[in-house]
């Protein structure tokens, strides 16, 4: 059984940057990198094809990193989104504020395209008030924002 498998990264991931030839554990490659299309096996055919497309892959990855850094700078430390929620007399919400609602609010209010998979919440948001939320913009690039939950009118 192989202890390491050589793969070519097509996008930035935990294993490294796009365009790198790296050795990873077979399970990590088989269960995560290959199904997510983050890497291809480093066989003779893929190595040859990769050498031809290397410049474009690295340029695309660099533009994604730059876009993530620009978004991180524009969010800054004082970024806040406001979301309305139905609540009772005590300030407890009827349901929770989901990652999808937060992603929609960030896209609408802060004009930064965010998917629900990029949102990280430590605890479910089930009360009125301000709650810290982390957004993963790219591998190694995150931004912290505040989500202010106000009662619906």
Backbone as a printed PyTorch tensor [residue, N CA C, xyz], in Angstrom:
tensor([[[  0.8390,  -1.1760,   0.0000],
         [  0.0000,   0.0000,   0.0000],
         [  0.8880,   1.2450,   0.0000]],

        [[  0.5300,   2.2060,  -0.8110],
         [  1.3320,   3.4240,  -0.9550],
         [  1.1860,   4.3020,   0.2910]],

        [[  2.2970,   4.8910,   0.7190],
         [  2.2600,   5.7970,   1.8650],
         [  2.0770,   7.2380,   1.4260]],

        [[  2.3890,   7.5380,   0.1730],
         [  2.2120,   8.8890,  -0.3440],
         [  1.8460,   8.7970,  -1.8200]],

        [[  1.0710,   9.7640,  -2.2600],
         [  0.6150,   9.8030,  -3.6280],
         [  0.9660,  11.1750,  -4.1980]],

        [[  1.5170,  11.2290,  -5.3870],
         [  1.8600,  12.5070,  -6.0020],
         [  0.6550,  13.0290,  -6.7800]],

        [[  0.3010,  14.2940,  -6.5040],
         [ -0.7990,  14.9480,  -7.2110],
         [ -0.3590,  16.3440,  -7.6320]],

        [[ -1.0280,  16.8620,  -8.6520],
         [ -0.8150,  18.2310,  -9.1110],
         [ -2.0240,  19.0330,  -8.6560]],

        [[ -1.8030,  20.0700,  -7.8730],
         [ -2.9040,  20.8930,  -7.3680],
         [ -3.4110,  21.8170,  -8.4620]],

        [[ -4.7190,  21.8130,  -8.6760],
         [ -5.3210,  22.6990,  -9.6800],
         [ -5.8790,  23.9680,  -9.0390]],

        [[ -6.0930,  23.9400,  -7.7140],
         [ -6.5500,  25.1150,  -6.9820],
         [ -5.8580,  25.1270,  -5.6240]],

        [[ -5.8550,  26.2810,  -4.9700],
         [ -5.2840,  26.3780,  -3.6330],
         [ -6.0880,  25.4980,  -2.6800]],

        [[ -5.3910,  24.8150,  -1.7870],
         [ -6.0480,  23.9840,  -0.7760],
         [ -5.1230,  23.8700,   0.4280]],

        [[ -5.4980,  23.0190,   1.3940],
         [ -4.6600,  22.8250,   2.5650],
         [ -3.3320,  22.1850,   2.1980]],

        [[ -3.2820,  21.4750,   1.0720],
         [ -2.0650,  20.7800,   0.6620],
         [ -1.0320,  21.7200,   0.0440]],

        [[ -1.4570,  22.8710,  -0.4500],
         [ -0.5210,  23.8160,  -1.0570],
         [ -1.2140,  24.7350,  -2.0460]],

        [[ -0.3980,  25.4070,  -2.8500],
         [ -0.9120,  26.3690,  -3.8230],
         [ -1.1360,  25.7070,  -5.1750]],

        [[ -1.9920,  26.3080,  -5.9600],
         [ -2.2890,  25.8010,  -7.2950],
         [ -1.0150,  25.7550,  -8.1310]],

        [[ -0.8550,  24.6660,  -8.8750],
         [  0.2980,  24.5150,  -9.7400],
         [  1.4440,  23.7440,  -9.1150]],

        [[  1.3320,  23.3650,  -7.8500],
         [  2.4050,  22.6390,  -7.1940],
         [  2.2290,  21.1340,  -7.3520]],

        [[  3.3490,  20.4290,  -7.4000],
         [  3.3630,  18.9740,  -7.3810],
         [  3.6660,  18.5770,  -5.9410]],

        [[  2.7110,  17.9140,  -5.2720],
         [  2.8680,  17.6030,  -3.8580],
         [  2.6030,  16.1230,  -3.6040]],

        [[  3.1420,  15.6420,  -2.4920],
         [  2.8700,  14.2860,  -2.0320],
         [  1.8530,  14.3830,  -0.9000]],

        [[  0.7790,  13.5920,  -1.0210],
         [ -0.2630,  13.5700,   0.0100],
         [ -0.6040,  12.1230,   0.3330]],

        [[ -1.2840,  11.9210,   1.4080],
         [ -1.7330,  10.5750,   1.7720],
         [ -2.8100,  10.1200,   0.7820]],

        [[ -2.8350,   8.8440,   0.4630],
         [ -3.7970,   8.3490,  -0.5260],
         [ -5.2540,   8.6370,  -0.1650]],

        [[ -5.6080,   8.5060,   1.1000],
         [ -6.9890,   8.7710,   1.5160],
         [ -7.3870,  10.2220,   1.3140]],

        [[ -6.4700,  11.1430,   1.6070],
         [ -6.7380,  12.5710,   1.4290],
         [ -6.9600,  12.8890,  -0.0420]],

        [[ -6.1480,  12.2850,  -0.8980],
         [ -6.3050,  12.5010,  -2.3310],
         [ -7.6030,  11.8740,  -2.8330]],

        [[ -7.8460,  10.6420,  -2.4710],
         [ -8.9970,   9.8910,  -2.9670],
         [-10.3220,  10.4420,  -2.4420]],

        [[-10.3590,  10.8740,  -1.1870],
         [-11.6200,  11.2820,  -0.5660],
         [-11.8940,  12.7750,  -0.6190]],

        [[-10.8610,  13.6020,  -0.8220],
         [-11.0830,  15.0490,  -0.7870],
         [-10.5780,  15.7540,  -2.0390]],

        [[ -9.2850,  15.6730,  -2.3110],
         [ -8.7050,  16.4600,  -3.4040],
         [ -9.2570,  16.0850,  -4.7740]],

        [[ -9.2910,  14.8150,  -5.0880],
         [ -9.7440,  14.3870,  -6.4210],
         [-11.2520,  14.5980,  -6.6310]],

        [[-12.1300,  14.2220,  -5.6970],
         [-13.5650,  14.4670,  -5.9230],
         [-13.9300,  15.9540,  -5.9900]],

        [[-13.2130,  16.7950,  -5.2530],
         [-13.4930,  18.2300,  -5.2590],
         [-12.8380,  18.9380,  -6.4430]],

        [[-12.1100,  18.1880,  -7.2680],
         [-11.3900,  18.7110,  -8.4390],
         [-10.3470,  19.7610,  -8.0290]],

        [[ -9.7400,  19.5450,  -6.8510],
         [ -8.6780,  20.4190,  -6.3740],
         [ -7.3110,  19.9310,  -6.8380]],

        [[ -7.2550,  18.6890,  -7.3540],
         [ -5.9860,  18.1140,  -7.8020],
         [ -6.2540,  17.0180,  -8.8270]],

        [[ -5.1890,  16.6700,  -9.5740],
         [ -5.2150,  15.5260, -10.4850],
         [ -4.0040,  14.6660, -10.1700]],

        [[ -4.1110,  13.3700, -10.4740],
         [ -2.9850,  12.4700, -10.2440],
         [ -1.8030,  12.8870, -11.1060]],

        [[ -0.6090,  12.7350, -10.5840],
         [  0.6030,  13.1480, -11.2990],
         [  1.1360,  11.9820, -12.1170]],

        [[  0.4080,  11.5960, -13.1670],
         [  0.9080,  10.5710, -14.0810],
         [  1.5340,  11.2680, -15.2920]],

        [[  2.0690,  10.5100, -16.2130],
         [  2.7840,  11.0880, -17.3580],
         [  1.8790,  11.9880, -18.1950]],

        [[  0.6520,  11.5510, -18.4420],
         [ -0.2750,  12.3430, -19.2580],
         [ -0.6060,  13.6760, -18.5830]],

        [[ -0.9750,  13.6190, -17.3020],
         [ -1.3400,  14.8420, -16.5780],
         [ -0.1460,  15.7730, -16.3980]],

        [[  1.0490,  15.2330, -16.1960],
         [  2.2400,  16.0800, -16.0780],
         [  2.4880,  16.8520, -17.3740]],

        [[  2.3430,  16.1550, -18.4950],
         [  2.5450,  16.8140, -19.7910],
         [  1.4690,  17.8820, -20.0320]],

        [[  0.2220,  17.5390, -19.7700],
         [ -0.8740,  18.4970, -19.9600],
         [ -0.7360,  19.6740, -18.9990]],

        [[ -0.2720,  19.3880, -17.7790],
         [ -0.1120,  20.4460, -16.7990],
         [  0.9670,  21.4360, -17.2130]],

        [[  2.0670,  20.9560, -17.7490],
         [  3.1450,  21.8440, -18.1790],
         [  2.6540,  22.8280, -19.2340]],

        [[  1.7360,  22.3880, -20.0850],
         [  1.1920,  23.2760, -21.1150],
         [  0.2630,  24.3330, -20.5230]],

        [[ -0.4700,  23.9670, -19.4480],
         [ -1.4540,  24.8870, -18.8680],
         [ -0.9790,  25.5500, -17.5790]],

        [[  0.2580,  25.3430, -17.2000],
         [  0.7620,  25.8130, -15.9100],
         [  0.6020,  27.3250, -15.7290]],

        [[  0.9430,  28.0840, -16.7330],
         [  0.8760,  29.5440, -16.6220],
         [ -0.5580,  30.0200, -16.3770]],

        [[ -1.5290,  29.4460, -17.0840],
         [ -2.9130,  29.8910, -16.8990],
         [ -3.4630,  29.4680, -15.5390]],

        [[ -3.1080,  28.2680, -15.0720],
         [ -3.5720,  27.8130, -13.7590],
         [ -3.0240,  28.7180, -12.6630]],

        [[ -1.7290,  29.0290, -12.7380],
         [ -1.1270,  29.8920, -11.7250],
         [ -1.6730,  31.3110, -11.7910]],

        [[ -1.9540,  31.8110, -12.9950],
         [ -2.5220,  33.1530, -13.1350],
         [ -3.9340,  33.2060, -12.5590]],

        [[ -4.7330,  32.1760, -12.8270],
         [ -6.0870,  32.1230, -12.2690],
         [ -6.0440,  32.0710, -10.7460]],

        [[ -5.1600,  31.2550, -10.1970],
         [ -5.0380,  31.1440,  -8.7490],
         [ -4.5940,  32.4700,  -8.1320]],

        [[ -3.6640,  33.1360,  -8.7840],
         [ -3.1940,  34.4330,  -8.2760],
         [ -4.3150,  35.4720,  -8.3070]],

        [[ -5.1330,  35.4670,  -9.3550],
         [ -6.2400,  36.4280,  -9.4260],
         [ -7.2730,  36.1330,  -8.3340]],

        [[ -7.5200,  34.8480,  -8.0180],
         [ -8.4410,  34.5010,  -6.9290],
         [ -7.8950,  34.9700,  -5.5870]],

        [[ -6.5780,  34.7750,  -5.3730],
         [ -5.9610,  35.2410,  -4.1230],
         [ -6.0470,  36.7620,  -4.0050]],

        [[ -5.7990,  37.4650,  -5.1120],
         [ -5.8630,  38.9240,  -5.0990],
         [ -7.2820,  39.4110,  -4.8200]],

        [[ -8.2640,  38.7440,  -5.4310],
         [ -9.6690,  39.0990,  -5.2140],
         [-10.0520,  38.8870,  -3.7490]],

        [[ -9.5820,  37.7880,  -3.1520],
         [ -9.8600,  37.5100,  -1.7410],
         [ -9.2020,  38.5570,  -0.8450]],

        [[ -7.9640,  38.9590,  -1.1590],
         [ -7.2870,  39.9880,  -0.3690],
         [ -7.9910,  41.3360,  -0.4850]],

        [[ -8.4670,  41.6750,  -1.6860],
         [ -9.2150,  42.9180,  -1.8640],
         [-10.5110,  42.9000,  -1.0540]],

        [[-11.1970,  41.7600,  -1.0680],
         [-12.4330,  41.6380,  -0.2990],
         [-12.1480,  41.7510,   1.1970]],

        [[-11.0370,  41.1630,   1.6440],
         [-10.6620,  41.2390,   3.0520],
         [-10.3910,  42.6830,   3.4600]],

        [[ -9.6990,  43.4310,   2.6030],
         [ -9.4200,  44.8400,   2.9020],
         [-10.6920,  45.6690,   2.9180]],

        [[-11.6060,  45.4160,   1.9830],
         [-12.8290,  46.2120,   1.9210],
         [-13.7620,  45.8970,   3.0910]],

        [[-13.7010,  44.6730,   3.6260],
         [-14.5410,  44.3570,   4.7790],
         [-14.0550,  45.0830,   6.0240]],

        [[-12.7650,  45.1250,   6.2510],
         [-12.2150,  45.8740,   7.3850],
         [-12.6690,  45.3140,   8.7230]],

        [[-12.4000,  46.0830,   9.7810],
         [-12.7100,  45.6440,  11.1360],
         [-14.1240,  46.0170,  11.5770]],

        [[-14.7050,  47.0300,  10.9620],
         [-15.9930,  47.5320,  11.4330],
         [-17.1600,  47.1540,  10.5300]],

        [[-17.0210,  46.0930,   9.7550],
         [-18.0920,  45.6720,   8.8580],
         [-19.2080,  45.0020,   9.6420]],

        [[-20.4270,  45.3780,   9.2930],
         [-21.5900,  44.8460,   9.9860],
         [-22.7300,  44.6680,   8.9940]],

        [[-23.4710,  43.5920,   9.1490],
         [-24.6900,  43.3910,   8.3750],
         [-25.8490,  43.2920,   9.3550]],

        [[-27.0200,  43.7230,   8.9150],
         [-28.2070,  43.7020,   9.7510],
         [-29.2130,  42.7260,   9.1520]],

        [[-29.7260,  41.8530,  10.0020],
         [-30.7050,  40.8600,   9.5790],
         [-31.8870,  40.9410,  10.5280]],

        [[-33.0980,  40.9260,   9.9570],
         [-34.3030,  40.9440,  10.7670],
         [-34.7440,  39.5230,  11.0750]],

        [[-35.2310,  39.3150,  12.2920],
         [-35.7130,  38.0000,  12.6860],
         [-36.9130,  38.1230,  13.5970]],

        [[-37.8280,  37.1700,  13.4970],
         [-38.9950,  37.1540,  14.3830],
         [-38.5530,  36.6870,  15.7520]],

        [[-38.9700,  37.4430,  16.7680],
         [-38.5460,  37.0970,  18.1240],
         [-39.6840,  37.2630,  19.1050]],

        [[-39.5070,  36.6400,  20.2570],
         [-40.4790,  36.7690,  21.3350],
         [-40.1660,  37.9710,  22.2070]],

        [[-40.8810,  38.0670,  23.2960],
         [-40.7190,  39.1980,  24.2220],
         [-39.3270,  39.2240,  24.8520]],

        [[-38.7210,  38.0680,  25.0490],
         [-37.4340,  37.9880,  25.7320],
         [-36.2480,  38.2270,  24.7960]],

        [[-36.5010,  38.3440,  23.5040],
         [-35.4190,  38.5650,  22.5510],
         [-34.8980,  37.2830,  21.9340]],

        [[-35.5490,  36.1700,  22.2360],
         [-35.1530,  34.8930,  21.6570],
         [-35.8590,  34.7280,  20.3070]],

        [[-35.1050,  34.2970,  19.3080],
         [-35.6540,  34.1610,  17.9600],
         [-36.5060,  32.9060,  17.8180]],

        [[-37.5030,  32.9800,  16.9270],
         [-38.2890,  31.8030,  16.5550],
         [-37.5430,  31.1370,  15.4070]],

        [[-36.5820,  30.2940,  15.7210],
         [-35.7060,  29.7050,  14.7040],
         [-34.3290,  30.3310,  14.8340]],

        [[-33.4660,  30.0230,  13.8980],
         [-32.0930,  30.5330,  13.9470],
         [-31.7740,  31.2980,  12.6770]],

        [[-30.7880,  32.1640,  12.7720],
         [-30.2680,  32.8550,  11.5950],
         [-29.2960,  31.8820,  10.9290]],

        [[-29.5780,  31.5110,   9.6850],
         [-28.7820,  30.5040,   8.9930],
         [-27.6080,  31.1310,   8.2510]],

        [[-26.6850,  30.2700,   7.8510],
         [-25.5440,  30.7170,   7.0520],
         [-26.0140,  31.3050,   5.7330]],

        [[-27.0860,  30.7510,   5.1890],
         [-27.6300,  31.2420,   3.9180],
         [-28.1360,  32.6800,   4.0530]],

        [[-28.8290,  32.9880,   5.1540],
         [-29.3150,  34.3550,   5.3770],
         [-28.1430,  35.3240,   5.5430]],

        [[-27.1080,  34.8720,   6.2330],
         [-25.9370,  35.7270,   6.4380],
         [-25.2370,  35.9850,   5.1060]],

        [[-25.0860,  34.9460,   4.2830],
         [-24.4430,  35.1000,   2.9770],
         [-25.2290,  36.0610,   2.0960]],

        [[-26.5610,  35.9590,   2.1000],
         [-27.3930,  36.8770,   1.3250],
         [-27.2230,  38.3110,   1.8130]],

        [[-27.1840,  38.4970,   3.1360],
         [-27.0410,  39.8420,   3.6970],
         [-25.6850,  40.4470,   3.3520]],

        [[-24.6230,  39.6490,   3.4100],
         [-23.2920,  40.1520,   3.0680],
         [-23.2460,  40.5420,   1.5920]],

        [[-23.8090,  39.7060,   0.7380],
         [-23.8160,  39.9910,  -0.6950],
         [-24.6120,  41.2570,  -0.9910]],

        [[-25.7700,  41.4090,  -0.3410],
         [-26.6320,  42.5610,  -0.5910],
         [-26.0840,  43.8510,   0.0260]],

        [[-25.7150,  43.7820,   1.3060],
         [-25.3670,  44.9940,   2.0420],
         [-23.9160,  45.4200,   1.8550]],

        [[-22.9950,  44.4680,   1.7700],
         [-21.5770,  44.8100,   1.6690],
         [-21.0360,  44.6760,   0.2450]],

        [[-21.8750,  44.1830,  -0.6710],
         [-21.5220,  44.0600,  -2.1000],
         [-20.3060,  43.1600,  -2.3260]],

        [[-20.2180,  42.0890,  -1.5310],
         [-19.1490,  41.1010,  -1.6990],
         [-19.8110,  39.7400,  -1.8630]],

        [[-19.5280,  39.0820,  -2.9820],
         [-20.1400,  37.7890,  -3.2910],
         [-19.6140,  36.7220,  -2.3320]],

        [[-20.5300,  36.1490,  -1.5310],
         [-20.1740,  35.1430,  -0.5420],
         [-21.1780,  33.9980,  -0.6440]],

        [[-20.6680,  32.7640,  -0.5380],
         [-21.5270,  31.5850,  -0.5190],
         [-21.6990,  31.1170,   0.9140]],

        [[-22.7670,  30.3740,   1.1700],
         [-23.0270,  29.9320,   2.5400],
         [-21.9300,  29.0050,   3.0730]],

        [[-21.2220,  28.3140,   2.1780],
         [-20.1460,  27.4260,   2.6090],
         [-18.9490,  28.1960,   3.1730]],

        [[-18.8540,  29.4790,   2.8500],
         [-17.7370,  30.2950,   3.3160],
         [-17.9740,  30.8880,   4.7040]],

        [[-19.1860,  30.7920,   5.2060],
         [-19.5400,  31.3820,   6.4940],
         [-19.2280,  30.3920,   7.6120]],

        [[-18.5670,  30.8720,   8.6680],
         [-18.2750,  30.0640,   9.8470],
         [-18.9220,  30.7090,  11.0640]],

        [[-19.7780,  29.9380,  11.7280],
         [-20.4570,  30.4080,  12.9400],
         [-20.0510,  29.4890,  14.0850]],

        [[-19.6130,  30.0630,  15.2060],
         [-19.2090,  29.2390,  16.3460],
         [-20.4230,  28.6040,  17.0290]],

        [[-21.4620,  29.3920,  17.2280],
         [-22.6970,  28.9220,  17.8690],
         [-23.8750,  29.3680,  16.9930]],

        [[-24.9470,  28.6070,  16.9620],
         [-26.1200,  29.0440,  16.1910],
         [-26.6340,  30.3840,  16.7210]],

        [[-27.0520,  31.2430,  15.8210],
         [-27.5560,  32.5690,  16.2120],
         [-29.0510,  32.4400,  16.4700]],

        [[-29.4430,  32.5120,  17.7600],
         [-30.8370,  32.3240,  18.1350],
         [-31.3600,  33.4420,  19.0280]],

        [[-30.6450,  34.5770,  19.0420],
         [-31.0740,  35.6880,  19.8870],
         [-30.7920,  37.0090,  19.1790]],

        [[-31.5120,  38.0440,  19.5880],
         [-31.2660,  39.3820,  19.0610],
         [-29.9160,  39.8710,  19.5620]],

        [[-29.3270,  40.8170,  18.8290],
         [-28.0500,  41.3830,  19.2560],
         [-26.9880,  41.2420,  18.1870]],

        [[-25.7440,  41.4910,  18.5880],
         [-24.6130,  41.4140,  17.6640],
         [-23.8520,  40.1090,  17.8950]],

        [[-23.5080,  39.4600,  16.7820],
         [-22.8240,  38.1690,  16.8550],
         [-21.6380,  38.1820,  15.8920]],

        [[-20.4330,  37.7600,  16.3520],
         [-19.2730,  37.7020,  15.4580],
         [-19.3710,  36.5020,  14.5090]],

        [[-18.9920,  36.7240,  13.2440],
         [-19.0250,  35.6850,  12.2150],
         [-17.7340,  35.7940,  11.4130]],

        [[-17.1700,  34.6560,  11.0350],
         [-15.9630,  34.6170,  10.2160],
         [-16.3280,  34.1730,   8.8100]],

        [[-15.7380,  34.8430,   7.8110],
         [-15.9560,  34.4880,   6.4140],
         [-14.6310,  34.0040,   5.8490]],

        [[-14.6240,  32.7720,   5.2890],
         [-13.4300,  32.2370,   4.6350],
         [-13.4660,  32.7000,   3.1760]],

        [[-12.6370,  33.6730,   2.8450],
         [-12.6160,  34.2160,   1.4910],
         [-11.7960,  33.3450,   0.5580]],

        [[-10.7180,  32.7660,   1.0530],
         [ -9.8550,  31.8570,   0.2930],
         [ -9.0410,  31.0760,   1.3230]],

        [[ -8.2420,  30.1350,   0.8600],
         [ -7.4030,  29.3720,   1.7730],
         [ -6.4280,  30.3320,   2.4460]],

        [[ -6.5120,  30.4230,   3.7680],
         [ -5.6190,  31.2950,   4.5210],
         [ -6.0640,  32.7480,   4.5920]],

        [[ -7.1880,  33.1060,   3.9870],
         [ -7.6850,  34.4780,   4.0080],
         [ -9.0920,  34.4910,   4.5930]],

        [[ -9.2260,  35.1130,   5.7630],
         [-10.5230,  35.2050,   6.4160],
         [-10.8190,  36.6550,   6.7800]],

        [[-12.0860,  36.9200,   7.0240],
         [-12.5040,  38.2440,   7.4640],
         [-13.5530,  38.0640,   8.5560]],

        [[-13.5010,  38.8970,   9.5660],
         [-14.4710,  38.8560,  10.6480],
         [-15.4460,  40.0010,  10.4850]],

        [[-16.7420,  39.7040,  10.6240],
         [-17.7670,  40.7320,  10.5600],
         [-18.7140,  40.5450,  11.7420]],

        [[-19.5530,  41.5310,  11.9840],
         [-20.5840,  41.4320,  12.9960],
         [-21.9360,  41.2930,  12.2990]],

        [[-22.7460,  40.3960,  12.8110],
         [-24.1090,  40.2350,  12.3270],
         [-25.0190,  40.7890,  13.4170]],

        [[-25.7450,  41.8450,  13.0730],
         [-26.6610,  42.4610,  14.0350],
         [-28.0660,  41.9520,  13.7210]],

        [[-28.6580,  41.2710,  14.6960],
         [-30.0020,  40.7230,  14.5210],
         [-30.9740,  41.6600,  15.2320]],

        [[-31.9310,  42.1690,  14.4690],
         [-32.9260,  43.1070,  15.0010],
         [-34.3120,  42.4780,  14.8530]],

        [[-35.2640,  42.9030,  15.6830],
         [-36.6130,  42.3310,  15.5730],
         [-37.3200,  42.7910,  14.2950]],

        [[-38.1470,  41.8940,  13.7520],
         [-38.9410,  42.2280,  12.5640],
         [-40.0080,  43.2160,  12.9530]],

        [[-40.3990,  44.0630,  12.0220],
         [-41.4680,  45.0360,  12.3000],
         [-42.8160,  44.4250,  12.0500]]])
